[in-house]
Amino acid sequence: MTEQLTCDPQTSRTKSLLGYGVLAGPLYVTVSLAQALTRTGFDLTRHPWSFLSNGDLGWIQITNFVITGLATLAAAIGIGRAIGSPWTARLISVYGLSLIGAGLFRADPALGFPVGTPEGPGVVTWHGTMHFVCGGIGFTCLIVACLIMARRFAGEGRTGWAAYTGASGVLFAAAFAAVSSGGGAAWSNLTFVAGVLIIWTWLSLVSVHLYRRI
């Protein structure tokens, strides 16, 4: 019976889609951190990773956003199929689309990055505004998806996964609130980096969990 299930085309397709969920976070974090640690003038305590889309090497982060967004879209479909929740799939899909949007609409240069940019908040442009609109919508949808999945896990008696998923969503929401209200302070930027690491780790681990159980 197990062998037949494993060979079922629908199950194999769902597992393939979940595989993208495993890879999306490590890809985004690795590419972003590699740039943050090597690009001249970038300061992890002051500059959001979105700023990496600017400058001569900005195409790297733009590509990172788009590819990660596409991987997240695939993961959303796989997660929705694995748990039978179309709303969860839709919400995570919006997050994937928001990543693509964040790549297409660059954040405005500010706070001295890229090198040569004046210190301070800088000029707000339409594409910079759209970048943050995409982020706000996507983050909100991802947080709601976490809460829905936490409730679903709880209903299945998977209390550990329910607690972990709910906590991940709440911590990410707190990190988003911190960076939104922190005015560029180092503590708020580093808090958001921690939130990003938490939520991508969650997506990878929940994708592995669902991959193994279907």
Secondary structure, DSSP 4 states (H G I P E B T S, - for coil): -HHHHHH-HHHHHHHHHHHHHHHHHHHHHHHHHHHHHHSTT--TTT--GGGGGSSTTHHHHHHHHHHHHHHHHHHHHHHHHHHT-HHHHHHHHHHHHHHHHHHHSPPPPBTTBSTTPPSSS----HHHHHHHHHHHHHHHHHHHHHHHHHHHHHHTT-HHHHHHHHHHHHHHHHHHHHHHHSTT-HHHHHHHHHHHHHHHHHHHHHHHHHHHH-
